[in-house]
Amino acid sequence: MNFPGVLSSPLAAIGGTPLVELRHVVPDGAARVLVKVEGGNPTGSYKDRMALAIVEGAERRGELRPGRRLVEFTGGSTGSSLAFVCAVKGYPLSLVSSDAFSPEKLRTMRAFGADLTVVPSEDGRITPDLFVRMREEVDRIVERDRALWTDQFRNTDALTGYSAMGREILEQAGTVDAFCAAVGTGGMLHGVAAVLRGNGTRIVALEPASSPALTEGRGGAHTVEGTATGVVPPLLTPGIYDQARALDEPEARRLAVRLAREEGLFAGTSSALNVLGAIRVAQDLGAGHTVVTVACDTGLKYLAGPLFSPTSDEP
């Protein structure tokens, strides 16, 4: 017997997230800033959208059949999302991550039943070399287990998952003058931009200033999880965005605390980087315009680190 409001699967809970207007951290005279709050997805991350689209795309093409193992290297949220989707669908999963990423994310991958390989980082920093070493581990697993590499940095199925976010934003906000988002795989920015650009929306790609691959053509060490691998990702194809901006990571980390305490928006550093970029664009556009960005995940994923530590002088 079916009941209204009862979902047939946890996968059906992905998406449909709220769009919230910021009231306190946006300066007077700036455009309004709306934030797509993705922490309400099943694993607390917008990567659930991508993971489901990638797995179902492989199923449609016949690349993924019952019992075949999947594998991916990940900064955390993609791995948690893939582990969730594979748990529901019954696929074995191997993930490669690092101690540079939050322990909450690593524990979440294991909680959903994924096999996890942890690659050591250089003093907890996210560097271009780290991604090279993680990819080497993936290659070994593919050869050993004949696993299917989901290849999140090149997999265009991700765009299907993220285009739904773009459609939701249009339905919720109406006119959107600018959309801002930090770049990791580039899939979210590409998928949302493909929908919004047709309505005249300006697309702004964001990155931490310590790893300015988009703005200066070079990578660097940083601690903004989920962003800035040190190269321009393949999914960020030419013409997808109108402008790239590099932002100060310490300022974003301070803003993450303000967002929690002044707006009740509980999210991590990449989300705060997004909001910081949106505020900068909102100041450029001025009153009467609308800027949209994304709170990528929930702050619950960052409680073990220094971001929200009450003893930290600079969160």
N, C-alpha and C positions, 0 to 999 in steps of 0.2 A: 504494500500500500504506500503510495506517495503522499507526502505532506508538503504544502507550500513552504518554501524557505529552507527545506532540508536538501543539502547538496549530495549528489551521488558519489562524490569523491573529494578528498582534500585538494586535488588539482583544480577543481572548480572554484576554489577560494582564491585563486591567483587573479590579481587585477582588481579593477573597480575601486581603487584607492581614492581618498579625498584630496581636494585641492583647497589649501588653507591660506588666507591672507595674513601676512605679518603685520603687526600693529605697533611694535615698540622699537625695533632695531633699525627700521628704515628711516633715514633722515627726512625732515620736513622738506617739501618742495620736490621730492623725488617721485618717480612713477610708483604705482603700487606693485608690490612683489607678492606673487602667489607661489606656494610651494606644494608640489605633488608629494604627499607623504606616503612613501612606499614601505614603511615599517610594518604596515598591516598585512603584508603578504605572509604566507604560511611560515617561511623561515625568517621573516623580518627584513627582507631585501627585495629590491626590484629585479635581482638576478633570477628570481623564480620564473619571471616571464620568459627570459632567454632560455633557461634550462629546459622548460617544457617544450618550447618551440624547436629546440635543437634535437631533443630526443624524439619528438613526434615526426620531425622532418626525416630523420634517419629511418624510422619505422615505415613511413610512406614509401621511401625509395627501396626498401628491402635490405638496407645495410645492417639493420638491427633486428635480430630475431631472438626469441626466448633463449636465455642462457649465455648470450654473447656478452663479454665484459666491455665496459666503456672505461676510458681513461682521460684525464685532463690535468694540466698543471694550473694552479689557482692561488690567488692571494687570499682566498677565504670564502667570500660570499658566493662566487660561482660554484665552488666545491660543495658548500652547504646546500645550495639549490639543486645541483645535480644529484647529490646524495638523497635529498628529499624525493625528487621525481623518480629516481631509480628504486627507492624503497617502496613507493606506491606501485610502480609498474613491475617490480620483481627482477630488475637487472643487476648483476654484480658490477661493482664500480671500484676502480683504483684512482686515487687522487695523489697529486704531488704538490706539496706546499712548503712553507718555511717558517722558522721561528721568528721571522721578521713581522709576521702577521699575528693578529690577536689570538690568544689561547682559546677564547670563547668560540672563535670560528673553527679552529682545529678540533675542538671537542664536539662541536655540532656535527662535523663530517663523520666522526667516529660514532656518534650517537645514532645516526641514520644507517650505520652499518657499512660505511665505506672503508676500504683498506687505504691507509694513509702513509705516505713516505714524506718525512720532514727533512728538507735540505737546509743545512746551516747557513745563516746569513753572516754578513760582516758587521758585527756590533749592532745587530737588530735593524740595520738600515736596508731600504729597498733600493737596489742598484741594478743597472742593466745586466751585469754579469749574473746576478741571481736568477733572472729569467732564463738565461742560457743554460745554466746548470739544471734548473728544474725541467726544461725541455729535454735535456739529455736523459733524465730519469724516465720521462714519458716514452721516449724512443725505446728504451730497454724493456719497458712493460709491454709495449706494442709487439715487439719481437718475441718476447717470452710467452705471452698469453694470447697472441693474435687478437688483441683488444682493439676496439674501435676508438680512435682518438677523436674527441668531439671538436677540437681545434677552434676554441672560442674566438681567437683573434682573426680567423678568416671565414668562419661559418656564417653564411648569409641567412640561414634559417633564423638566427638571432633577430634579424630585422623584422621578421614577422611578429615576433613576440613584442618588440618595442613599438612597432607601428600602432598597436592597440593602445599603448600609452598616449601616443599623439592624438588619436581619435578621442580618447577620454578627456584630454586637456581641452580640445576644441569644444566638446559638448559642455564641459563645466565652465569654461572661462569666456567662451565666445571669441572676441577679438584678442589676439596675442601679438603684441608689438615686437617682443624679443623673447627668445628662449636660450638659456645658458646651462651648460653642463660640463663637468670635468670629463676628460677623456682617459679611459683605460683601454678597453678593446676598441672603443669608438662605436660599438654597435648601438648603444642607447641613443647617442646623439644622432647617428645616421637614421635610425628607425623613426625617431620622433620628428626629425627635420624633414624626412620624406613626406610626412603628412602636413606639417605646419608651413613649410616654404610655399606651398601652393596657395596659402592664404596671406602671403605677404609678410610672414614673420621673419625677423632678423635672427640668425643663428650664431651664437657666440660659443666657441670652444674654450675651455678653461684648463689650466694646468698649474702645478706648484712652480714658483719661480726658481726653485732649486733644481728642477729638471725640465728646462724649457725646450723640449724637442719641437714643439709647434711654432714657438715664437723666435727661437734662436738656432734651432737645428742641432741641439746637443742634449744629451741626457745627464743625469746627476742623481746623487743620493737624496732620499727624502723619506718621510714616514706617513704619507697620505695614502692609506691602503686603497687598492682598487684603481689607482690612477698612475699615469706617467711611467711607462715601462722604459723610457729612454729612446724610443723610436716612434715614428708616425705609424700607427697601426693600419693594416691593410683595409679594414672596414671603413676607415675615414678617407673615403675617396675624394678626389678633387671636386670642388664646387659644393660640398655638403655644408660647409659653414662659411660665414661672411667675415668673421674676425676671430682671432685667437688672443687670449689674455693670460698672462702669467701673474699669479697672486702669491702673496706672502703667507707661507705656511703658519708661522707663529700667530699671525693675525687671525687666520682661520680657526686655529685651535682656541684662541680666546673667544672668538665668536660662537663656537660650539657651546661653551659654558653659558654665554649670554642667551643663546637660543633656548636652552633648557630652562634657565631661571627667569627670563623675561617673557618668553613666548610660549613656554610649555612644549617646545619642539625638541624632542630628545633624539639626537642623531649623532653620527660620528664626524670625523674630520673632513672626509670627502664631501659630505652634505654641507658642512659649514663653508667649505671652499666654494661650493655651488652658490650658497646664499651670498657670500661675500662678492662673488662675481656678479650676481644679480643686482645687488645693491649698487655696485659701481655703474652698471648699465642703466639702472633706474635713475641714478643721479644725472647721467648724460642725457637721458630722454626727457626727464622732468615730469611734472604733474600732468594727469590726463592720459597717461600711457600705462600699459600693463606688461610686466616682465614675469616670466614663469621659469622656475627651476625645480630641482628634484631633491628631496631628502631621501638618499639612496637606501638607508637602512635604519635600524633602531640603535640607540645609544647603549642598549643592553649588551651589545657586542664589544664594548670598549671599557667596561667597568674594571677589568683587571689591570689596565694600563694607567698611564698618568693623566689622561685627558680630563677626567672628572675628579681627580684626586684633590681633596681639600687641603693637602699639605704642599701642593705644587705651586710655586710662585708664578710660573707661566704654564697654564694648562696646555 
